[in-house]
Amino acid sequence: MHKRVVITGMGGICGLGTNAPAIWNEMRAGRSAIGPITSPQLHDLKVKVGCEIKELPEHGIERKQLVSMDRFSLLATIAAREAMRQSGLTSTEANTYRMGTVVGVGVCGWEAIEENYRAILIDGKNRAGIFTVPKVMPSAASGQVSMSLGLRGPVFGVTSACSSSNHAIASAVDQIRLGRADVMVAGGTDAPLVWGILKGWEALRVLAPDTCRPFSADRQGLSLGEGAGMAVLETYEHAMARGATILAEIAGAGLSADASDIVAPTVEGPTAAMRACLADAGLNPEDVDYLNAHGTGTKANDMIETAAIKRVFGDHAYKLSVSSTKSMHAHCLGASGALEMIACVMAIREGLVPPTANFREPDPDCDLDVTPNVARERKVRAAISNGFAFGGTNAVLAFKAV
């Protein structure tokens, strides 16, 4: 028997809002935050649409720590501090080595990279900033979260493109199941709305010119966003012993690889990950009421994901409530799965399935119930969150009510 791992705190920040409740309120209302990107550094991009955080909240992080942080680390730390506050936990001498963090990131500290490239190549400066290396390393976010919260147990970063959040959460669950920690703070972060990253995505020709319309027949691609989502995980017994409010249980995880193509997904890889997740969670297909789809809004991804869902769930696929919240917070790369975790947990808690916003036309190749535009009341006993990524890496999580 696995140790039961539960969520006792959540935090988030993205274009929808600067805390988890605000993000959920916008999701349940079906309001998309995708729009024109305002950064003045993006002068020659063909597509200037995304989902940006307009203003950061007051976060109380000391300047001494801020000067060594890139934006993706700052977003992760803000979300982690919120999650920790909700959980009611604090690090003490007695528990600090039993508390850790795993943070997923899809890219790295590109804000610092661009600042240094511009300073050296355009402004003619002869040296980079002193904190460049610790700012840009993909594991920086986990280190910054650990320092901010005083976590001295297992601390590391995970990077697997758009599956990073789900891989990080699955890894954190493993640390608890293996007895290496009692508490883990886990999730993902990314801040890709910088010139070099957007130019790269532009070259792939997958960015939507206006907005993200997952599963809609007239979809034209994905939109990029920035953000972070974090959760406090602990064993069921640990949470009950201290009288914590349990938000949901992480029932299982399923991981797989396509081993096929660096960018083109397969049906078989996602199918294997979803089946492995159900098996790990001890769930039958008919036990699942809501599926938060990877749902990027590209022609191929949405069609292939639909086919994979049908393979896994059979006739029950048409009874599932499916939605893609990327239609509202955009594709936040390494942060996406963690933001979608918030959607799954709150769907379970409130009995409300968040919609797929911006939906206009049914697609016969995506013929599931994608909850178009308007949230739907439904008792959600268990929810699945799909994360599929370039490189063919797939990570799926299962959540259920406690």
Backbone hydrogen bonds in HBPLUS format (Angstrom, degrees):
<---DONOR---> <-ACCEPTOR-->    atom                        ^
c    i                          cat <-CA-CA->   ^        H-A-AA   ^      H-
h    n   atom  resd res      DA  || num        DHA   H-A  angle D-A-AA Bond
n    s   type  num  typ     dist DA aas  dist angle  dist       angle   num
A0236-TYR N   A0004-ARG O   2.88 MM 232  5.47 144.3  2.00 140.8 143.4     1
A0250-ILE N   A0005-VAL O   2.90 MM 245  5.75 157.3  1.96 150.2 157.9     2
A0006-VAL N   A0234-GLU O   2.80 MM 228  5.60 169.9  1.81 171.8 168.8     3
A0234-GLU N   A0006-VAL O   3.04 MM 228  5.60 150.9  2.13 149.6 158.1     4
A0007-ILE N   A0248-ALA O   2.82 MM 241  5.51 166.4  1.84 165.5 166.0     5
A0247-LEU N   A0007-ILE O   2.80 MM 240  5.51 161.8  1.83 165.9 170.3     6
A0008-THR N   A0232-VAL O   2.99 MM 224  5.66 160.2  2.03 152.8 159.3     7
A0232-VAL N   A0009-GLY O   2.87 MM 223  4.94 156.8  1.92 134.9 138.9     8
A0011-GLY N   A0230-MET O   2.86 MM 219  5.20 153.6  1.93 152.7 152.7     9
A0230-MET N   A0011-GLY O   2.89 MM 219  5.20 162.5  1.92 146.8 149.0    10
A0013-ILE N   A0228-ALA O   2.91 MM 215  5.40 150.2  1.99 158.4 158.2    11
A0228-ALA N   A0013-ILE O   2.80 MM 215  5.40 148.1  1.90 154.5 161.8    12
A0014-CYS N   A0017-GLY O   2.92 MM   3  5.59 162.3  1.95 161.2 167.1    13
A0017-GLY N   A0014-CYS O   3.11 MM   3  5.59 144.7  2.24 111.9 120.8    14
A0023-ILE N   A0019-ASN O   3.04 MM   4  6.29 158.2  2.09 155.8 162.6    15
A0024-TRP N   A0020-ALA O   2.96 MM   4  6.19 165.3  1.98 157.6 160.9    16
A0025-ASN N   A0021-PRO O   2.94 MM   4  6.13 157.4  1.99 148.4 154.6    17
A0026-GLU N   A0022-ALA O   3.19 MM   4  6.45 155.4  2.26 146.3 151.4    18
A0027-MET N   A0023-ILE O   2.98 MM   4  6.26 156.4  2.03 148.9 156.4    19
A0028-ARG N   A0024-TRP O   2.87 MM   4  6.06 172.5  1.88 162.0 162.4    20
A0029-ALA N   A0025-ASN O   3.17 MM   4  6.24 137.4  2.36 132.9 143.7    21
A0031-ARG N   A0026-GLU O   3.12 MM   5  5.44 161.7  2.15 156.1 155.6    22
A0030-GLY N   A0027-MET O   2.92 MM   3  5.08 150.7  2.01 104.2 113.8    23
A0033-ALA N   A0328-MET O   3.00 MM 295  5.62 173.5  2.01 138.5 140.3    24
A0035-GLY N   A0050-GLY O   2.78 MM  15  5.56 167.5  1.80 163.6 161.0    25
A0050-GLY N   A0035-GLY O   2.86 MM  15  5.56 166.9  1.88 160.1 160.1    26
A0037-ILE N   A0048-LYS O   2.82 MM  11  5.51 162.9  1.85 145.0 145.9    27
A0051-CYS N   A0224-LEU O   2.92 MM 173  6.34 140.9  2.08 142.3 149.9    28
A0226-GLU N   A0051-CYS O   3.17 MM 175  6.59 147.9  2.28 174.5 166.8    29
A0065-GLN N   A0062-GLU O   3.02 MM   3  5.56 135.2  2.23 110.1 120.8    30
A0066-LEU N   A0062-GLU O   3.01 MM   4  6.29 158.5  2.06 147.9 154.9    31
A0067-VAL N   A0063-ARG O   3.09 MM   4  6.18 158.0  2.14 158.5 157.9    32
A0068-SER N   A0065-GLN O   3.13 MM   3  5.69 154.8  2.20 115.0 122.3    33
A0069-MET N   A0066-LEU O   3.02 MM   3  5.18 165.0  2.04 118.2 118.7    34
A0073-SER N   A0070-ASP O   3.10 MM   3  5.50 125.5  2.41 107.5 120.6    35
A0074-LEU N   A0070-ASP O   3.07 MM   4  6.39 155.6  2.13 152.5 160.3    36
A0075-LEU N   A0071-ARG O   2.94 MM   4  6.19 164.5  1.96 159.1 161.6    37
A0076-ALA N   A0072-PHE O   3.21 MM   4  6.35 157.8  2.26 137.8 143.6    38
A0077-THR N   A0073-SER O   2.97 MM   4  6.16 156.9  2.02 148.1 154.2    39
A0078-ILE N   A0074-LEU O   2.94 MM   4  6.18 159.3  1.99 154.8 159.9    40
A0079-ALA N   A0075-LEU O   3.08 MM   4  6.28 166.2  2.10 150.0 153.3    41
A0080-ALA N   A0076-ALA O   2.86 MM   4  6.02 154.7  1.93 146.9 154.7    42
A0081-ARG N   A0077-THR O   2.97 MM   4  6.07 158.8  2.02 147.5 152.4    43
A0082-GLU N   A0078-ILE O   3.21 MM   4  6.45 153.6  2.28 143.8 150.6    44
A0083-ALA N   A0079-ALA O   3.00 MM   4  6.26 161.2  2.04 148.6 153.7    45
A0084-MET N   A0080-ALA O   2.90 MM   4  6.11 160.6  1.94 150.9 156.1    46
A0085-ARG N   A0081-ARG O   2.99 MM   4  6.18 154.6  2.06 142.8 149.5    47
A0086-GLN N   A0082-GLU O   3.06 MM   4  6.36 161.9  2.09 153.3 157.3    48
A0087-SER N   A0083-ALA O   3.02 MM   4  6.27 151.0  2.11 146.4 154.6    49
A0088-GLY N   A0084-MET O   3.18 MM   4  6.38 135.2  2.39 143.5 153.7    50
A0088-GLY N   A0085-ARG O   3.22 MM   3  5.35 136.9  2.42  99.3 110.5    51
A0095-ASN N   A0092-THR O   3.15 MM   3  5.41 133.3  2.37 102.8 114.1    52
A0096-THR N   A0092-THR O   2.87 MM   4  5.48 142.0  2.02 162.9 166.1    53
A0098-ARG N   A0095-ASN O   2.82 MM   3  5.25 160.1  1.86 121.2 127.3    54
A0152-ARG N   A0096-THR O   2.87 MM  56  5.33 153.6  1.94 141.5 143.2    55
A0182-ASP N   A0098-ARG O   2.85 MM  84  5.43 160.7  1.88 140.6 145.6    56
A0183-VAL N   A0098-ARG O   3.19 MM  85  6.53 161.3  2.23 158.6 161.2    57
A0153-GLY N   A0099-MET O   2.67 MM  54  4.84 145.2  1.79 155.8 145.2    58
A0100-GLY N   A0183-VAL O   2.99 MM  83  6.50 152.7  2.07 145.4 152.7    59
A0185-VAL N   A0100-GLY O   2.86 MM  85  6.27 155.8  1.92 140.3 146.6    60
A0101-THR N   A0154-PRO O   2.88 MM  53  6.40 137.8  2.06 143.9 156.9    61
A0156-PHE N   A0101-THR O   3.17 MM  55  6.72 151.6  2.26 155.9 164.4    62
A0102-VAL N   A0185-VAL O   3.06 MM  83  6.51 146.1  2.18 145.1 154.2    63
A0187-GLY N   A0102-VAL O   3.23 MM  85  6.79 145.4  2.36 155.5 163.5    64
A0158-VAL N   A0103-VAL O   3.05 MM  55  6.09 155.4  2.11 135.9 136.5    65
A0104-GLY N   A0187-GLY O   2.82 MM  83  6.13 166.1  1.84 141.0 145.4    66
A0189-THR N   A0104-GLY O   2.90 MM  85  6.33 148.2  2.00 160.6 167.3    67
A0105-VAL N   A0158-VAL O   2.94 MM  53  6.43 146.7  2.05 160.8 171.6    68
A0110-TRP N   A0108-CYS O   2.90 MM   2  5.72 134.8  2.10 108.3  94.7    69
A0109-GLY N   A0136-VAL O   3.19 MM  27  3.81 173.6  2.20 114.9 114.9    70
A0113-ILE N   A0109-GLY O   3.21 MM   4  6.53 157.7  2.26 145.5 152.2    71
A0114-GLU N   A0110-TRP O   2.93 MM   4  5.99 167.6  1.94 146.6 149.3    72
A0115-GLU N   A0111-GLU O   3.03 MM   4  6.22 160.6  2.06 146.3 152.2    73
A0116-ASN N   A0112-ALA O   3.05 MM   4  6.22 158.7  2.10 148.4 153.2    74
A0117-TYR N   A0113-ILE O   2.91 MM   4  6.16 159.0  1.96 153.0 159.3    75
A0118-ARG N   A0114-GLU O   2.89 MM   4  6.02 167.9  1.91 155.1 158.2    76
A0119-ALA N   A0115-GLU O   2.99 MM   4  6.13 156.3  2.04 140.4 147.6    77
A0120-ILE N   A0116-ASN O   2.95 MM   4  6.05 161.6  1.99 150.0 154.1    78
A0121-LEU N   A0117-TYR O   2.76 MM   4  5.61 159.8  1.79 150.1 156.5    79
A0122-ILE N   A0118-ARG O   2.93 MM   4  5.01 145.2  2.05 123.5 133.5    80
A0123-ASP N   A0118-ARG O   2.93 MM   5  6.37 156.6  1.99 157.8 164.7    81
A0125-LYS N   A0119-ALA O   2.90 MM   6  5.60 163.7  1.93 152.4 146.9    82
A0132-THR N   A0129-GLY O   3.11 MM   3  5.32 163.7  2.13 117.4 117.9    83
A0135-LYS N   A0131-PHE O   2.93 MM   4  5.91 137.2  2.11 150.2 162.5    84
A0135-LYS N   A0132-THR O   3.20 MM   3  5.15 128.1  2.48  94.9 108.9    85
A0136-VAL N   A0132-THR O   3.01 MM   4  6.18 155.3  2.07 156.3 161.6    86
A0137-MET N   A0133-VAL O   3.28 MM   4  6.26 151.1  2.37 160.3 164.5    87
A0140-ALA N   A0137-MET O   2.88 MM   3  5.42 164.8  1.90 124.4 127.9    88
A0143-GLY N   A0139-SER O   3.25 MM   4  6.56 162.5  2.28 154.0 159.1    89
A0144-GLN N   A0140-ALA O   2.85 MM   4  6.09 161.0  1.89 157.8 162.8    90
A0145-VAL N   A0141-ALA O   2.94 MM   4  6.14 159.5  1.98 151.2 156.6    91
A0146-SER N   A0142-SER O   2.98 MM   4  6.15 160.0  2.02 146.4 152.0    92
A0147-MET N   A0143-GLY O   3.01 MM   4  6.25 156.2  2.07 147.7 153.8    93
A0148-SER N   A0144-GLN O   2.94 MM   4  6.08 158.2  1.98 147.7 153.9    94
A0149-LEU N   A0145-VAL O   3.02 MM   4  6.12 151.2  2.10 149.8 156.4    95
A0150-GLY N   A0146-SER O   2.75 MM   4  5.46 121.3  2.09 138.5 151.4    96
A0151-LEU N   A0146-SER O   2.92 MM   5  4.61 154.2  1.98 129.2 136.3    97
A0163-SER N   A0160-SER O   3.09 MM   3  5.49 159.7  2.13 138.2 135.9    98
A0164-SER N   A0161-ALA O   3.20 MM   3  5.62 163.5  2.23 118.1 120.3    99
A0167-HIS N   A0163-SER O   2.94 MM   4  6.13 160.8  1.97 161.9 168.3   100
A0168-ALA N   A0164-SER O   2.84 MM   4  6.00 155.0  1.90 149.7 157.0   101
A0169-ILE N   A0165-SER O   2.91 MM   4  6.19 162.2  1.94 156.4 160.5   102
A0170-ALA N   A0166-ASN O   2.94 MM   4  6.04 161.5  1.98 144.6 150.3   103
A0171-SER N   A0167-HIS O   2.85 MM   4  6.01 152.8  1.93 144.4 152.2   104
A0172-ALA N   A0168-ALA O   2.91 MM   4  6.17 151.1  1.99 145.5 153.5   105
A0173-VAL N   A0169-ILE O   2.93 MM   4  6.21 156.8  1.99 149.7 155.9   106
A0174-ASP N   A0170-ALA O   3.03 MM   4  6.32 152.0  2.11 142.4 149.9   107
A0175-GLN N   A0171-SER O   3.07 MM   4  6.44 147.9  2.17 144.1 152.1   108
A0176-ILE N   A0172-ALA O   3.23 MM   4  6.60 152.3  2.31 147.8 154.1   109
A0177-ARG N   A0173-VAL O   2.85 MM   4  6.14 166.7  1.86 156.5 160.8   110
A0178-LEU N   A0174-ASP O   2.83 MM   4  5.89 151.6  1.91 150.0 156.7   111
A0180-ARG N   A0175-GLN O   2.90 MM   5  5.23 138.8  2.07 165.9 168.8   112
A0179-GLY N   A0176-ILE O   3.04 MM   3  5.14 155.9  2.10 104.5 112.2   113
A0184-MET N   A0233-LEU O   2.90 MM  49  5.12 157.8  1.95 139.9 146.6   114
A0233-LEU N   A0184-MET O   2.70 MM  49  5.12 169.9  1.71 161.8 165.2   115
A0186-ALA N   A0231-ALA O   2.83 MM  45  5.35 157.5  1.88 155.7 159.3   116
A0231-ALA N   A0186-ALA O   2.73 MM  45  5.35 145.4  1.85 144.2 155.5   117
A0188-GLY N   A0229-GLY O   2.98 MM  41  5.69 149.7  2.07 156.3 166.0   118
A0229-GLY N   A0188-GLY O   3.02 MM  41  5.69 156.7  2.08 158.7 164.6   119
A0190-ASP N   A0227-GLY O   3.06 MM  37  5.83 149.7  2.16 168.0 172.3   120
A0227-GLY N   A0190-ASP O   3.00 MM  37  5.83 165.7  2.02 167.8 169.8   121
A0194-VAL N   A0192-PRO O   2.76 MM   2  5.55 140.5  1.92 101.4  91.9   122
A0198-LEU N   A0194-VAL O   3.01 MM   4  6.15 173.1  2.02 166.4 168.7   123
A0199-LYS N   A0195-TRP O   2.85 MM   4  6.00 153.7  1.92 152.8 160.5   124
A0200-GLY N   A0196-GLY O   3.10 MM   4  6.29 149.1  2.20 139.2 147.0   125
A0201-TRP N   A0197-ILE O   2.99 MM   4  6.35 159.6  2.03 154.1 159.1   126
A0202-GLU N   A0198-LEU O   2.79 MM   4  5.90 151.5  1.87 144.7 153.7   127
A0203-ALA N   A0199-LYS O   3.07 MM   4  6.28 146.5  2.19 140.2 147.6   128
A0204-LEU N   A0201-TRP O   3.07 MM   3  5.17 134.0  2.29  98.6 111.2   129
A0205-ARG N   A0202-GLU O   3.07 MM   3  5.36 152.4  2.15 106.9 115.4   130
A0222-LEU N   A0206-VAL O   2.84 MM  16  6.23 145.7  1.96 167.2 165.0   131
A0208-ALA N   A0222-LEU O   2.81 MM  14  5.26 162.7  1.84 137.0 140.8   132
A0216-SER N   A0213-ARG O   3.26 MM   3  5.65 161.3  2.30 126.3 131.0   133
A0219-ARG N   A0216-SER O   3.00 MM   3  5.36 154.3  2.06 124.4 122.8   134
A0217-ALA N   A0361-GLU O   2.71 MM 144  5.15 165.7  1.73 139.9 144.7   135
A0221-GLY N   A0297-GLY O   3.04 MM  76  4.90 124.7  2.35 145.2 136.2   136
A0331-HIS N   A0223-SER O   2.72 MM 108  5.86 171.9  1.72 156.7 158.2   137
A0225-GLY N   A0331-HIS O   2.99 MM 106  5.44 148.2  2.10 122.6 118.2   138
A0239-ALA N   A0235-THR O   2.99 MM   4  6.28 160.8  2.03 154.4 159.1   139
A0240-MET N   A0236-TYR O   2.93 MM   4  6.13 163.1  1.96 152.3 157.1   140
A0241-ALA N   A0237-GLU O   2.90 MM   4  5.98 156.4  1.96 146.8 153.3   141
A0244-ALA N   A0239-ALA O   2.97 MM   5  5.17 165.0  1.99 156.3 152.7   142
A0243-GLY N   A0240-MET O   3.10 MM   3  4.96 158.6  2.15 101.1 107.7   143
A0249-GLU N   A0400-LYS O   2.90 MM 151  5.31 170.5  1.91 161.5 164.1   144
A0400-LYS N   A0249-GLU O   2.94 MM 151  5.31 150.8  2.03 144.2 152.5   145
A0251-ALA N   A0398-ALA O   2.78 MM 147  5.33 129.4  2.03 131.6 144.3   146
A0398-ALA N   A0252-GLY O   2.93 MM 146  5.13 153.6  2.00 150.4 146.0   147
A0254-GLY N   A0396-VAL O   2.85 MM 142  5.11 152.3  1.92 146.7 152.7   148
A0396-VAL N   A0254-GLY O   2.88 MM 142  5.11 158.7  1.92 150.5 157.3   149
A0256-SER N   A0394-ASN O   3.07 MM 138  5.17 155.5  2.13 138.9 140.9   150
A0394-ASN N   A0256-SER O   2.90 MM 138  5.17 172.2  1.91 154.7 152.1   151
A0258-ASP N   A0392-GLY O   2.70 MM 134  4.65 148.5  1.80 131.6 142.5   152
A0391-GLY N   A0262-ILE O   2.64 MM 129  4.27 143.6  1.77 123.9 133.2   153
A0271-THR N   A0267-VAL O   3.14 MM   4  6.19 155.1  2.21 148.1 155.8   154
A0272-ALA N   A0268-GLU O   2.94 MM   4  6.14 158.6  1.99 150.5 155.4   155
A0273-ALA N   A0269-GLY O   3.08 MM   4  6.39 156.9  2.13 152.6 159.0   156
A0274-MET N   A0270-PRO O   2.99 MM   4  6.19 165.0  2.01 154.3 157.4   157
A0275-ARG N   A0271-THR O   3.01 MM   4  6.21 163.6  2.04 152.2 157.0   158
A0276-ALA N   A0272-ALA O   2.92 MM   4  6.05 158.7  1.97 146.8 153.1   159
A0277-CYS N   A0273-ALA O   2.94 MM   4  6.10 150.0  2.03 144.2 152.5   160
A0278-LEU N   A0274-MET O   3.02 MM   4  6.30 163.4  2.05 152.1 155.3   161
A0279-ALA N   A0275-ARG O   3.02 MM   4  6.24 159.1  2.06 148.0 154.0   162
A0280-ASP N   A0276-ALA O   2.91 MM   4  6.09 159.2  1.96 147.2 152.8   163
A0281-ALA N   A0277-CYS O   2.92 MM   4  6.09 150.8  2.01 148.7 156.9   164
A0282-GLY N   A0278-LEU O   2.95 MM   4  5.96 115.9  2.37 136.2 151.6   165
A0283-LEU N   A0278-LEU O   2.93 MM   5  5.01 161.4  1.97 150.3 151.5   166
A0282-GLY N   A0279-ALA O   3.18 MM   3  5.07 146.2  2.30  95.1 105.1   167
A0287-ASP N   A0284-ASN O   2.89 MM   3  5.32 158.7  1.93 118.0 125.2   168
A0288-VAL N   A0285-PRO O   3.24 MM   3  5.85 164.8  2.26 117.4 121.6   169
A0289-ASP N   A0382-ALA O   3.03 MM  93  5.86 162.5  2.06 149.2 151.9   170
A0321-SER N   A0289-ASP O   3.01 MM  32  6.16 165.4  2.03 147.3 152.1   171
A0290-TYR N   A0382-ALA O   3.45 MM  92  6.79 161.5  2.49 150.4 153.9   172
A0384-ILE N   A0290-TYR O   2.95 MM  94  6.44 152.0  2.03 148.5 156.8   173
A0291-LEU N   A0321-SER O   2.84 MM  30  6.27 154.6  1.91 159.6 165.4   174
A0323-SER N   A0291-LEU O   3.20 MM  32  6.70 151.4  2.29 157.5 159.7   175
A0292-ASN N   A0384-ILE O   2.73 MM  92  6.10 157.9  1.78 172.0 171.3   176
A0386-ASN N   A0292-ASN O   3.02 MM  94  6.33 168.2  2.04 171.4 172.2   177
A0293-ALA N   A0323-SER O   2.88 MM  30  5.86 149.2  1.97 147.0 154.2   178
A0302-ASP N   A0298-THR O   3.32 MM   4  6.25 171.4  2.32 151.6 153.5   179
A0303-MET N   A0299-LYS O   3.42 MM   4  6.44 159.1  2.47 142.7 148.5   180
A0304-ILE N   A0300-ALA O   2.93 MM   4  6.04 166.9  1.94 160.3 164.0   181
A0305-GLU N   A0301-ASN O   2.85 MM   4  5.96 162.7  1.88 155.1 160.4   182
A0306-THR N   A0302-ASP O   3.05 MM   4  6.11 155.1  2.11 138.7 145.3   183
A0307-ALA N   A0303-MET O   3.13 MM   4  6.40 158.5  2.18 144.5 149.8   184
A0308-ALA N   A0304-ILE O   2.95 MM   4  6.23 154.1  2.02 148.6 155.8   185
A0309-ILE N   A0305-GLU O   2.91 MM   4  6.14 160.1  1.95 153.5 158.3   186
A0310-LYS N   A0306-THR O   3.08 MM   4  6.36 156.7  2.14 149.4 155.2   187
A0311-ARG N   A0307-ALA O   3.11 MM   4  6.40 151.2  2.19 143.7 151.2   188
A0312-VAL N   A0308-ALA O   3.07 MM   4  6.35 155.8  2.13 151.9 157.8   189
A0313-PHE N   A0309-ILE O   2.88 MM   4  5.94 171.9  1.89 158.2 160.8   190
A0314-GLY N   A0310-LYS O   2.86 MM   4  5.12 138.9  2.03 133.9 140.2   191
A0316-HIS N   A0313-PHE O   3.01 MM   3  5.27 128.9  2.28 146.8 137.5   192
A0317-ALA N   A0314-GLY O   3.07 MM   3  5.64 157.8  2.12 114.0 120.7   193
A0318-TYR N   A0315-ASP O   3.26 MM   3  6.07 155.3  2.33 118.6 122.6   194
A0319-LYS N   A0316-HIS O   2.85 MM   3  5.03 154.2  1.92 107.9 116.6   195
A0320-LEU N   A0316-HIS O   3.08 MM   4  6.36 123.0  2.42 149.3 164.6   196
A0322-VAL N   A0369-ASP O   2.91 MM  47  5.84 157.8  1.96 172.6 171.8   197
A0327-SER N   A0324-SER O   3.33 MM   3  6.08 167.7  2.35 113.0 116.6   198
A0328-MET N   A0325-THR O   2.86 MM   3  5.42 163.1  1.89 114.6 120.2   199
A0329-HIS N   A0325-THR O   3.09 MM   4  6.49 164.3  2.11 157.5 160.3   200
A0330-ALA N   A0326-LYS O   2.85 MM   4  4.21 130.7  2.09 115.1 121.0   201
A0335-ALA N   A0332-CYS O   2.91 MM   3  5.17 167.4  1.92 133.2 130.7   202
A0336-SER N   A0333-LEU O   3.08 MM   3  5.44 154.3  2.15 113.5 121.1   203
A0338-ALA N   A0335-ALA O   3.12 MM   3  5.47 122.5  2.46 106.6 120.8   204
A0339-LEU N   A0335-ALA O   3.09 MM   4  6.37 154.1  2.16 158.8 166.8   205
A0340-GLU N   A0336-SER O   2.90 MM   4  6.14 154.3  1.97 154.5 162.9   206
A0341-MET N   A0337-GLY O   2.85 MM   4  6.04 127.6  2.13 133.3 147.1   207
A0343-ALA N   A0339-LEU O   3.37 MM   4  6.82 149.7  2.47 137.0 144.4   208
A0344-CYS N   A0340-GLU O   3.00 MM   4  6.31 155.5  2.06 145.8 151.7   209
A0345-VAL N   A0341-MET O   2.89 MM   4  6.10 172.1  1.89 162.6 163.8   210
A0346-MET N   A0342-ILE O   3.00 MM   4  6.05 165.6  2.02 149.8 154.2   211
A0347-ALA N   A0343-ALA O   2.92 MM   4  5.96 144.3  2.05 140.3 150.3   212
A0348-ILE N   A0344-CYS O   3.10 MM   4  6.34 154.4  2.17 146.1 151.9   213
A0349-ARG N   A0345-VAL O   2.99 MM   4  6.27 156.8  2.05 144.9 151.8   214
A0350-GLU N   A0346-MET O   2.83 MM   4  5.79 158.1  1.88 146.9 151.9   215
A0351-GLY N   A0347-ALA O   2.88 MM   4  5.29 128.7  2.15 133.8 142.4   216
A0378-ARG N   A0351-GLY O   2.92 MM  27  5.02 162.6  1.95 119.1 124.9   217
A0353-VAL N   A0376-ARG O   2.79 MM  23  5.16 171.0  1.79 154.7 153.5   218
A0376-ARG N   A0353-VAL O   3.06 MM  23  5.16 153.2  2.13 137.4 145.1   219
A0356-THR N   A0371-THR O   2.84 MM  15  5.77 159.9  1.88 142.9 147.4   220
A0373-ASN N   A0356-THR O   2.80 MM  17  5.32 174.3  1.80 132.0 131.9   221
A0366-CYS N   A0363-ASP O   2.82 MM   3  5.16 159.3  1.86 115.9 123.1   222
A0374-VAL N   A0372-PRO O   2.74 MM   2  5.82 140.5  1.89  97.4  95.3   223
A0401-ALA N   A0381-ARG O   3.04 MM  20  5.64 156.6  2.10 154.4 156.5   224
A0383-ALA N   A0399-PHE O   2.81 MM  16  5.20 159.2  1.85 146.1 152.2   225
A0399-PHE N   A0383-ALA O   2.82 MM  16  5.20 166.3  1.84 158.1 162.4   226
A0385-SER N   A0397-LEU O   2.88 MM  12  5.26 158.7  1.93 152.6 157.2   227
A0397-LEU N   A0385-SER O   3.05 MM  12  5.26 159.4  2.10 146.0 150.9   228
A0387-GLY N   A0395-ALA O   2.94 MM   8  5.14 122.0  2.28 137.3 154.0   229
A0395-ALA N   A0387-GLY O   2.77 MM   8  5.14 167.4  1.79 159.5 163.4   230
A0389-ALA N   A0393-THR O   3.01 MM   4  5.29 129.9  2.27 138.7 153.2   231
A0392-GLY N   A0389-ALA O   2.95 MM   3  5.63 135.1  2.16 136.5 141.9   232
